[in-house]
Amino acid sequence: MSDTVIDNGRLLSPEFVDTDGNRVHAHGGGMLLHAGLFYWYGTSVKEGVSWLSRGVNLYTSPDLSRWTYRGMVLHNASITTATPGPYRIER
């Protein structure tokens, strides 16, 4: 994506919403380009006093301007280990 320019001012603006009109929440995210479609993975909005995100969201876009929410692809609650959570999901 070295030849792709992303307008950070637009990404940070309050008007930056998905195709359903909801704020985009893909914090600390990363993007992939596959078959002409951008995939943006990032953590959901941080909540509560511990500032934990609920999981990792996925958005797709054909042009870096219109983003469609595809769902939460990893839920914080789905992480299982010998040590009980909650767990902080970061990049």
Biopython code that builds the backbone (N, CA, C, O; Angstrom):
import numpy as np
from Bio.PDB.StructureBuilder import StructureBuilder

atoms = [
    (1, "MET", "N", (0.815, -1.189, 0.000)),
    (1, "MET", "CA", (0.000, 0.000, 0.000)),
    (1, "MET", "C", (0.860, 1.256, 0.000)),
    (1, "MET", "O", (0.371, 2.319, 0.381)),
    (2, "SER", "N", (2.097, 1.177, -0.404)),
    (2, "SER", "CA", (2.972, 2.338, -0.349)),
    (2, "SER", "C", (2.486, 3.483, -1.229)),
    (2, "SER", "O", (2.850, 4.631, -0.975)),
    (3, "ASP", "N", (1.685, 3.219, -2.248)),
    (3, "ASP", "CA", (1.192, 4.293, -3.110)),
    (3, "ASP", "C", (-0.202, 4.761, -2.706)),
    (3, "ASP", "O", (-0.820, 5.540, -3.432)),
    (4, "THR", "N", (-0.709, 4.301, -1.563)),
    (4, "THR", "CA", (-2.038, 4.691, -1.095)),
    (4, "THR", "C", (-1.919, 5.785, -0.040)),
    (4, "THR", "O", (-1.163, 5.643, 0.921)),
    (5, "VAL", "N", (-2.660, 6.869, -0.213)),
    (5, "VAL", "CA", (-2.643, 7.970, 0.745)),
    (5, "VAL", "C", (-3.941, 7.947, 1.537)),
    (5, "VAL", "O", (-5.031, 7.909, 0.966)),
    (6, "ILE", "N", (-3.810, 7.970, 2.866)),
    (6, "ILE", "CA", (-4.977, 7.992, 3.737)),
    (6, "ILE", "C", (-5.045, 9.355, 4.401)),
    (6, "ILE", "O", (-4.072, 9.794, 5.013)),
    (7, "ASP", "N", (-6.181, 10.030, 4.289)),
    (7, "ASP", "CA", (-6.382, 11.347, 4.893)),
    (7, "ASP", "C", (-6.690, 11.174, 6.379)),
    (7, "ASP", "O", (-7.832, 10.900, 6.748)),
    (8, "ASN", "N", (-5.669, 11.333, 7.239)),
    (8, "ASN", "CA", (-5.863, 11.148, 8.676)),
    (8, "ASN", "C", (-6.874, 12.124, 9.255)),
    (8, "ASN", "O", (-7.550, 11.789, 10.228)),
    (9, "GLY", "N", (-7.002, 13.319, 8.692)),
    (9, "GLY", "CA", (-8.001, 14.275, 9.166)),
    (9, "GLY", "C", (-9.404, 13.715, 9.028)),
    (9, "GLY", "O", (-10.241, 13.893, 9.913)),
    (10, "ARG", "N", (-9.660, 13.043, 7.926)),
    (10, "ARG", "CA", (-10.977, 12.422, 7.713)),
    (10, "ARG", "C", (-11.189, 11.258, 8.678)),
    (10, "ARG", "O", (-12.288, 11.094, 9.208)),
    (11, "LEU", "N", (-10.166, 10.456, 8.912)),
    (11, "LEU", "CA", (-10.299, 9.304, 9.806)),
    (11, "LEU", "C", (-10.615, 9.733, 11.229)),
    (11, "LEU", "O", (-11.285, 8.999, 11.956)),
    (12, "LEU", "N", (-10.151, 10.902, 11.642)),
    (12, "LEU", "CA", (-10.352, 11.360, 13.009)),
    (12, "LEU", "C", (-11.588, 12.241, 13.172)),
    (12, "LEU", "O", (-11.945, 12.599, 14.294)),
    (13, "SER", "N", (-12.232, 12.587, 12.090)),
    (13, "SER", "CA", (-13.367, 13.494, 12.181)),
    (13, "SER", "C", (-14.597, 12.791, 12.756)),
    (13, "SER", "O", (-14.758, 11.583, 12.581)),
    (14, "PRO", "N", (-15.478, 13.549, 13.450)),
    (14, "PRO", "CA", (-16.705, 12.950, 13.994)),
    (14, "PRO", "C", (-17.648, 12.450, 12.912)),
    (14, "PRO", "O", (-18.556, 11.668, 13.194)),
    (15, "GLU", "N", (-17.445, 12.889, 11.685)),
    (15, "GLU", "CA", (-18.310, 12.466, 10.589)),
    (15, "GLU", "C", (-17.854, 11.150, 9.971)),
    (15, "GLU", "O", (-18.492, 10.662, 9.039)),
    (16, "PHE", "N", (-16.779, 10.573, 10.459)),
    (16, "PHE", "CA", (-16.256, 9.341, 9.872)),
    (16, "PHE", "C", (-17.102, 8.162, 10.341)),
    (16, "PHE", "O", (-16.907, 7.624, 11.431)),
    (17, "VAL", "N", (-18.044, 7.779, 9.487)),
    (17, "VAL", "CA", (-19.007, 6.741, 9.837)),
    (17, "VAL", "C", (-18.993, 5.640, 8.773)),
    (17, "VAL", "O", (-18.515, 5.842, 7.657)),
    (18, "ASP", "N", (-19.529, 4.469, 9.142)),
    (18, "ASP", "CA", (-19.620, 3.374, 8.186)),
    (18, "ASP", "C", (-20.849, 3.564, 7.294)),
    (18, "ASP", "O", (-21.564, 4.560, 7.411)),
    (19, "THR", "N", (-21.079, 2.621, 6.424)),
    (19, "THR", "CA", (-22.183, 2.746, 5.467)),
    (19, "THR", "C", (-23.558, 2.668, 6.132)),
    (19, "THR", "O", (-24.567, 2.972, 5.495)),
    (20, "ASP", "N", (-23.611, 2.262, 7.415)),
    (20, "ASP", "CA", (-24.864, 2.261, 8.173)),
    (20, "ASP", "C", (-25.032, 3.525, 9.008)),
    (20, "ASP", "O", (-26.033, 3.670, 9.711)),
    (21, "GLY", "N", (-24.056, 4.452, 8.940)),
    (21, "GLY", "CA", (-24.134, 5.696, 9.691)),
    (21, "GLY", "C", (-23.573, 5.623, 11.101)),
    (21, "GLY", "O", (-23.729, 6.573, 11.869)),
    (22, "ASN", "N", (-22.922, 4.517, 11.464)),
    (22, "ASN", "CA", (-22.327, 4.362, 12.796)),
    (22, "ASN", "C", (-20.841, 4.722, 12.764)),
    (22, "ASN", "O", (-20.164, 4.513, 11.757)),
    (23, "ARG", "N", (-20.342, 5.266, 13.881)),
    (23, "ARG", "CA", (-18.918, 5.596, 13.971)),
    (23, "ARG", "C", (-18.067, 4.365, 13.690)),
    (23, "ARG", "O", (-18.395, 3.265, 14.134)),
    (24, "VAL", "N", (-16.983, 4.548, 12.959)),
    (24, "VAL", "CA", (-16.039, 3.463, 12.696)),
    (24, "VAL", "C", (-15.182, 3.272, 13.936)),
    (24, "VAL", "O", (-14.607, 4.228, 14.458)),
    (25, "HIS", "N", (-15.099, 2.027, 14.408)),
    (25, "HIS", "CA", (-14.262, 1.685, 15.559)),
    (25, "HIS", "C", (-13.319, 0.566, 15.146)),
    (25, "HIS", "O", (-13.663, -0.615, 15.198)),
    (26, "ALA", "N", (-12.119, 0.968, 14.734)),
    (26, "ALA", "CA", (-11.063, 0.019, 14.363)),
    (26, "ALA", "C", (-9.744, 0.603, 14.867)),
    (26, "ALA", "O", (-8.817, 0.848, 14.095)),
    (27, "HIS", "N", (-9.687, 0.817, 16.168)),
    (27, "HIS", "CA", (-8.565, 1.509, 16.796)),
    (27, "HIS", "C", (-7.301, 0.657, 16.773)),
    (27, "HIS", "O", (-7.360, -0.561, 16.943)),
    (28, "GLY", "N", (-6.162, 1.304, 16.562)),
    (28, "GLY", "CA", (-4.893, 0.596, 16.510)),
    (28, "GLY", "C", (-4.879, -0.444, 15.411)),
    (28, "GLY", "O", (-4.217, -1.475, 15.522)),
    (29, "GLY", "N", (-5.604, -0.169, 14.366)),
    (29, "GLY", "CA", (-5.859, -1.183, 13.349)),
    (29, "GLY", "C", (-4.781, -1.349, 12.306)),
    (29, "GLY", "O", (-3.775, -0.640, 12.279)),
    (30, "GLY", "N", (-5.034, -2.305, 11.461)),
    (30, "GLY", "CA", (-4.183, -2.575, 10.322)),
    (30, "GLY", "C", (-5.056, -2.865, 9.115)),
    (30, "GLY", "O", (-6.193, -3.317, 9.251)),
    (31, "MET", "N", (-4.512, -2.601, 7.929)),
    (31, "MET", "CA", (-5.276, -2.816, 6.700)),
    (31, "MET", "C", (-4.562, -3.800, 5.798)),
    (31, "MET", "O", (-3.335, -3.882, 5.760)),
    (32, "LEU", "N", (-5.372, -4.533, 5.081)),
    (32, "LEU", "CA", (-4.897, -5.447, 4.046)),
    (32, "LEU", "C", (-5.653, -5.121, 2.769)),
    (32, "LEU", "O", (-6.819, -4.730, 2.817)),
    (33, "LEU", "N", (-4.999, -5.280, 1.633)),
    (33, "LEU", "CA", (-5.645, -5.113, 0.329)),
    (33, "LEU", "C", (-5.624, -6.462, -0.357)),
    (33, "LEU", "O", (-4.562, -7.050, -0.567)),
    (34, "HIS", "N", (-6.811, -6.951, -0.708)),
    (34, "HIS", "CA", (-6.912, -8.235, -1.385)),
    (34, "HIS", "C", (-8.001, -8.149, -2.444)),
    (34, "HIS", "O", (-9.143, -7.795, -2.152)),
    (35, "ALA", "N", (-7.638, -8.471, -3.659)),
    (35, "ALA", "CA", (-8.582, -8.514, -4.780)),
    (35, "ALA", "C", (-9.392, -7.222, -4.910)),
    (35, "ALA", "O", (-10.596, -7.255, -5.167)),
    (36, "GLY", "N", (-8.711, -6.079, -4.726)),
    (36, "GLY", "CA", (-9.362, -4.784, -4.913)),
    (36, "GLY", "C", (-10.216, -4.319, -3.747)),
    (36, "GLY", "O", (-10.918, -3.314, -3.866)),
    (37, "LEU", "N", (-10.175, -5.019, -2.630)),
    (37, "LEU", "CA", (-10.970, -4.649, -1.464)),
    (37, "LEU", "C", (-10.038, -4.469, -0.262)),
    (37, "LEU", "O", (-9.192, -5.318, 0.017)),
    (38, "PHE", "N", (-10.212, -3.343, 0.446)),
    (38, "PHE", "CA", (-9.435, -3.081, 1.649)),
    (38, "PHE", "C", (-10.143, -3.710, 2.844)),
    (38, "PHE", "O", (-11.362, -3.601, 2.982)),
    (39, "TYR", "N", (-9.373, -4.366, 3.703)),
    (39, "TYR", "CA", (-9.866, -4.975, 4.936)),
    (39, "TYR", "C", (-9.200, -4.260, 6.095)),
    (39, "TYR", "O", (-7.973, -4.243, 6.193)),
    (40, "TRP", "N", (-9.996, -3.672, 6.972)),
    (40, "TRP", "CA", (-9.482, -2.904, 8.109)),
    (40, "TRP", "C", (-9.901, -3.607, 9.396)),
    (40, "TRP", "O", (-11.083, -3.675, 9.733)),
    (41, "TYR", "N", (-8.905, -4.126, 10.103)),
    (41, "TYR", "CA", (-9.121, -4.785, 11.392)),
    (41, "TYR", "C", (-8.641, -3.852, 12.496)),
    (41, "TYR", "O", (-7.574, -3.251, 12.372)),
    (42, "GLY", "N", (-9.406, -3.722, 13.568)),
    (42, "GLY", "CA", (-8.986, -2.899, 14.698)),
    (42, "GLY", "C", (-9.894, -3.107, 15.889)),
    (42, "GLY", "O", (-11.001, -3.630, 15.762)),
    (43, "THR", "N", (-9.416, -2.694, 17.042)),
    (43, "THR", "CA", (-10.186, -2.932, 18.266)),
    (43, "THR", "C", (-11.424, -2.049, 18.326)),
    (43, "THR", "O", (-11.457, -0.941, 17.791)),
    (44, "SER", "N", (-12.438, -2.580, 18.998)),
    (44, "SER", "CA", (-13.677, -1.831, 19.203)),
    (44, "SER", "C", (-13.416, -0.689, 20.176)),
    (44, "SER", "O", (-12.317, -0.552, 20.713)),
    (45, "VAL", "N", (-14.428, 0.114, 20.392)),
    (45, "VAL", "CA", (-14.311, 1.242, 21.311)),
    (45, "VAL", "C", (-13.948, 0.720, 22.705)),
    (45, "VAL", "O", (-14.451, -0.313, 23.145)),
    (46, "LYS", "N", (-13.069, 1.451, 23.383)),
    (46, "LYS", "CA", (-12.678, 1.080, 24.746)),
    (46, "LYS", "C", (-13.775, 1.522, 25.708)),
    (46, "LYS", "O", (-14.321, 2.618, 25.571)),
    (47, "GLU", "N", (-14.101, 0.667, 26.686)),
    (47, "GLU", "CA", (-15.217, 0.946, 27.585)),
    (47, "GLU", "C", (-14.822, 0.744, 29.036)),
    (47, "GLU", "O", (-13.879, 0.016, 29.344)),
    (48, "GLY", "N", (-15.562, 1.403, 29.925)),
    (48, "GLY", "CA", (-15.395, 1.195, 31.361)),
    (48, "GLY", "C", (-14.133, 1.816, 31.920)),
    (48, "GLY", "O", (-13.346, 2.420, 31.191)),
    (49, "VAL", "N", (-13.949, 1.663, 33.214)),
    (49, "VAL", "CA", (-12.801, 2.275, 33.885)),
    (49, "VAL", "C", (-11.497, 1.592, 33.505)),
    (49, "VAL", "O", (-10.435, 2.205, 33.615)),
    (50, "SER", "N", (-11.548, 0.337, 33.059)),
    (50, "SER", "CA", (-10.326, -0.367, 32.674)),
    (50, "SER", "C", (-9.965, -0.136, 31.205)),
    (50, "SER", "O", (-8.903, -0.565, 30.755)),
    (51, "TRP", "N", (-10.837, 0.537, 30.462)),
    (51, "TRP", "CA", (-10.629, 0.845, 29.050)),
    (51, "TRP", "C", (-10.328, -0.407, 28.236)),
    (51, "TRP", "O", (-9.393, -0.431, 27.434)),
    (52, "LEU", "N", (-11.132, -1.449, 28.452)),
    (52, "LEU", "CA", (-10.979, -2.670, 27.676)),
    (52, "LEU", "C", (-11.900, -2.634, 26.461)),
    (52, "LEU", "O", (-13.045, -2.193, 26.555)),
    (53, "SER", "N", (-11.401, -3.093, 25.339)),
    (53, "SER", "CA", (-12.261, -3.208, 24.167)),
    (53, "SER", "C", (-12.965, -4.561, 24.230)),
    (53, "SER", "O", (-12.470, -5.502, 24.850)),
    (54, "ARG", "N", (-14.113, -4.642, 23.587)),
    (54, "ARG", "CA", (-14.862, -5.892, 23.567)),
    (54, "ARG", "C", (-14.292, -6.877, 22.566)),
    (54, "ARG", "O", (-14.550, -8.077, 22.664)),
    (55, "GLY", "N", (-13.513, -6.384, 21.596)),
    (55, "GLY", "CA", (-12.946, -7.285, 20.605)),
    (55, "GLY", "C", (-12.355, -6.553, 19.425)),
    (55, "GLY", "O", (-12.043, -5.365, 19.507)),
    (56, "VAL", "N", (-12.201, -7.274, 18.319)),
    (56, "VAL", "CA", (-11.616, -6.743, 17.090)),
    (56, "VAL", "C", (-12.694, -6.696, 16.017)),
    (56, "VAL", "O", (-13.333, -7.705, 15.718)),
    (57, "ASN", "N", (-12.888, -5.513, 15.442)),
    (57, "ASN", "CA", (-13.879, -5.303, 14.385)),
    (57, "ASN", "C", (-13.241, -5.427, 13.013)),
    (57, "ASN", "O", (-12.033, -5.254, 12.858)),
    (58, "LEU", "N", (-14.062, -5.725, 12.030)),
    (58, "LEU", "CA", (-13.628, -5.754, 10.640)),
    (58, "LEU", "C", (-14.535, -4.852, 9.813)),
    (58, "LEU", "O", (-15.761, -4.916, 9.911)),
    (59, "TYR", "N", (-13.906, -4.010, 8.995)),
    (59, "TYR", "CA", (-14.597, -3.167, 8.015)),
    (59, "TYR", "C", (-13.968, -3.431, 6.656)),
    (59, "TYR", "O", (-12.785, -3.764, 6.572)),
    (60, "THR", "N", (-14.750, -3.285, 5.592)),
    (60, "THR", "CA", (-14.214, -3.415, 4.233)),
    (60, "THR", "C", (-14.581, -2.176, 3.427)),
    (60, "THR", "O", (-15.582, -1.507, 3.686)),
    (61, "SER", "N", (-13.726, -1.894, 2.431)),
    (61, "SER", "CA", (-13.960, -0.737, 1.569)),
    (61, "SER", "C", (-13.329, -0.972, 0.201)),
    (61, "SER", "O", (-12.236, -1.529, 0.103)),
    (62, "PRO", "N", (-14.019, -0.546, -0.851)),
    (62, "PRO", "CA", (-13.419, -0.623, -2.179)),
    (62, "PRO", "C", (-12.523, 0.571, -2.495)),
    (62, "PRO", "O", (-11.743, 0.529, -3.447)),
    (63, "ASP", "N", (-12.635, 1.653, -1.686)),
    (63, "ASP", "CA", (-11.984, 2.911, -2.072)),
    (63, "ASP", "C", (-11.420, 3.733, -0.906)),
    (63, "ASP", "O", (-11.073, 4.896, -1.110)),
    (64, "LEU", "N", (-11.318, 3.183, 0.293)),
    (64, "LEU", "CA", (-10.826, 3.868, 1.493)),
    (64, "LEU", "C", (-11.723, 5.023, 1.936)),
    (64, "LEU", "O", (-11.343, 5.792, 2.819)),
    (65, "SER", "N", (-12.880, 5.152, 1.347)),
    (65, "SER", "CA", (-13.795, 6.227, 1.709)),
    (65, "SER", "C", (-15.092, 5.686, 2.309)),
    (65, "SER", "O", (-15.579, 6.199, 3.317)),
    (66, "ARG", "N", (-15.642, 4.653, 1.688)),
    (66, "ARG", "CA", (-16.885, 4.034, 2.162)),
    (66, "ARG", "C", (-16.538, 2.730, 2.870)),
    (66, "ARG", "O", (-16.014, 1.802, 2.255)),
    (67, "TRP", "N", (-16.837, 2.664, 4.182)),
    (67, "TRP", "CA", (-16.488, 1.492, 4.991)),
    (67, "TRP", "C", (-17.738, 0.748, 5.432)),
    (67, "TRP", "O", (-18.661, 1.347, 5.984)),
    (68, "THR", "N", (-17.768, -0.548, 5.191)),
    (68, "THR", "CA", (-18.881, -1.396, 5.591)),
    (68, "THR", "C", (-18.452, -2.243, 6.782)),
    (68, "THR", "O", (-17.436, -2.936, 6.733)),
    (69, "TYR", "N", (-19.236, -2.177, 7.847)),
    (69, "TYR", "CA", (-18.955, -2.970, 9.041)),
    (69, "TYR", "C", (-19.309, -4.422, 8.764)),
    (69, "TYR", "O", (-20.435, -4.724, 8.368)),
    (70, "ARG", "N", (-18.354, -5.324, 8.971)),
    (70, "ARG", "CA", (-18.568, -6.754, 8.708)),
    (70, "ARG", "C", (-18.743, -7.569, 9.991)),
    (70, "ARG", "O", (-19.049, -8.760, 9.945)),
    (71, "GLY", "N", (-18.544, -6.907, 11.135)),
    (71, "GLY", "CA", (-18.769, -7.592, 12.394)),
    (71, "GLY", "C", (-17.523, -7.649, 13.260)),
    (71, "GLY", "O", (-16.433, -7.240, 12.859)),
    (72, "MET", "N", (-17.723, -8.168, 14.450)),
    (72, "MET", "CA", (-16.622, -8.365, 15.379)),
    (72, "MET", "C", (-16.051, -9.756, 15.106)),
    (72, "MET", "O", (-16.738, -10.762, 15.286)),
    (73, "VAL", "N", (-14.796, -9.805, 14.673)),
    (73, "VAL", "CA", (-14.197, -11.070, 14.256)),
    (73, "VAL", "C", (-13.469, -11.787, 15.390)),
    (73, "VAL", "O", (-13.152, -12.971, 15.272)),
    (74, "LEU", "N", (-13.205, -11.085, 16.478)),
    (74, "LEU", "CA", (-12.625, -11.697, 17.674)),
    (74, "LEU", "C", (-13.250, -11.020, 18.879)),
    (74, "LEU", "O", (-13.147, -9.803, 19.035)),
    (75, "HIS", "N", (-13.890, -11.793, 19.722)),
    (75, "HIS", "CA", (-14.533, -11.266, 20.930)),
    (75, "HIS", "C", (-13.616, -11.477, 22.120)),
    (75, "HIS", "O", (-13.041, -12.554, 22.281)),
    (76, "ASN", "N", (-13.475, -10.460, 22.952)),
    (76, "ASN", "CA", (-12.678, -10.568, 24.167)),
    (76, "ASN", "C", (-13.131, -11.775, 24.984)),
    (76, "ASN", "O", (-12.299, -12.504, 25.525)),
    (77, "ALA", "N", (-14.435, -11.989, 25.074)),
    (77, "ALA", "CA", (-14.987, -13.082, 25.879)),
    (77, "ALA", "C", (-14.652, -14.458, 25.310)),
    (77, "ALA", "O", (-14.780, -15.459, 26.015)),
    (78, "SER", "N", (-14.222, -14.528, 24.040)),
    (78, "SER", "CA", (-13.911, -15.826, 23.443)),
    (78, "SER", "C", (-12.495, -16.296, 23.760)),
    (78, "SER", "O", (-12.131, -17.421, 23.421)),
    (79, "ILE", "N", (-11.689, -15.447, 24.409)),
    (79, "ILE", "CA", (-10.322, -15.826, 24.761)),
    (79, "ILE", "C", (-10.371, -16.711, 25.996)),
    (79, "ILE", "O", (-10.939, -16.335, 27.021)),
    (80, "THR", "N", (-9.776, -17.877, 25.889)),
    (80, "THR", "CA", (-9.746, -18.788, 27.037)),
    (80, "THR", "C", (-8.311, -19.187, 27.332)),
    (80, "THR", "O", (-7.560, -19.569, 26.434)),
    (81, "THR", "N", (-7.945, -19.094, 28.591)),
    (81, "THR", "CA", (-6.637, -19.531, 29.071)),
    (81, "THR", "C", (-6.826, -20.074, 30.482)),
    (81, "THR", "O", (-7.935, -20.067, 31.018)),
    (82, "ALA", "N", (-5.744, -20.541, 31.072)),
    (82, "ALA", "CA", (-5.810, -21.039, 32.444)),
    (82, "ALA", "C", (-6.018, -19.906, 33.440)),
    (82, "ALA", "O", (-6.490, -20.130, 34.555)),
    (83, "THR", "N", (-5.663, -18.685, 33.032)),
    (83, "THR", "CA", (-5.833, -17.515, 33.889)),
    (83, "THR", "C", (-7.093, -16.769, 33.467)),
    (83, "THR", "O", (-7.201, -16.369, 32.308)),
    (84, "PRO", "N", (-8.055, -16.568, 34.379)),
    (84, "PRO", "CA", (-9.297, -15.890, 33.993)),
    (84, "PRO", "C", (-9.079, -14.441, 33.584)),
    (84, "PRO", "O", (-8.174, -13.780, 34.091)),
    (85, "GLY", "N", (-9.914, -13.941, 32.659)),
    (85, "GLY", "CA", (-9.832, -12.566, 32.159)),
    (85, "GLY", "C", (-10.470, -11.588, 33.107)),
    (85, "GLY", "O", (-10.697, -11.921, 34.271)),
    (86, "PRO", "N", (-10.771, -10.382, 32.646)),
    (86, "PRO", "CA", (-10.791, -9.980, 31.236)),
    (86, "PRO", "C", (-9.389, -9.708, 30.702)),
    (86, "PRO", "O", (-8.441, -9.510, 31.462)),
    (87, "TYR", "N", (-9.284, -9.703, 29.380)),
    (87, "TYR", "CA", (-8.009, -9.510, 28.710)),
    (87, "TYR", "C", (-8.039, -8.234, 27.888)),
    (87, "TYR", "O", (-9.076, -7.846, 27.351)),
    (88, "ARG", "N", (-6.893, -7.592, 27.799)),
    (88, "ARG", "CA", (-6.760, -6.382, 26.984)),
    (88, "ARG", "C", (-6.297, -6.810, 25.602)),
    (88, "ARG", "O", (-5.286, -7.496, 25.460)),
    (89, "ILE", "N", (-7.042, -6.401, 24.587)),
    (89, "ILE", "CA", (-6.664, -6.676, 23.202)),
    (89, "ILE", "C", (-6.029, -5.416, 22.654)),
    (89, "ILE", "O", (-6.650, -4.354, 22.636)),
    (90, "GLU", "N", (-4.799, -5.535, 22.209)),
    (90, "GLU", "CA", (-4.063, -4.417, 21.606)),
    (90, "GLU", "C", (-3.433, -4.913, 20.313)),
    (90, "GLU", "O", (-3.427, -6.111, 20.027)),
    (91, "ARG", "N", (-2.908, -3.981, 19.546)),
    (91, "ARG", "CA", (-2.288, -4.410, 18.301)),
    (91, "ARG", "C", (-1.051, -5.171, 18.608)),
    (91, "ARG", "O", (-0.365, -5.630, 17.695)),
]
sb = StructureBuilder()
sb.init_structure("model")
sb.init_model(0)
sb.init_chain("A")
sb.init_seg("    ")
for serial, (resi, resn, name, xyz) in enumerate(atoms, 1):
    if name == "N":
        sb.init_residue(resn, " ", resi, " ")
    sb.init_atom(name, np.array(xyz, "f"), 0.0, 1.0, " ", f" {name:<3s}", serial, name[0])
structure = sb.get_structure()
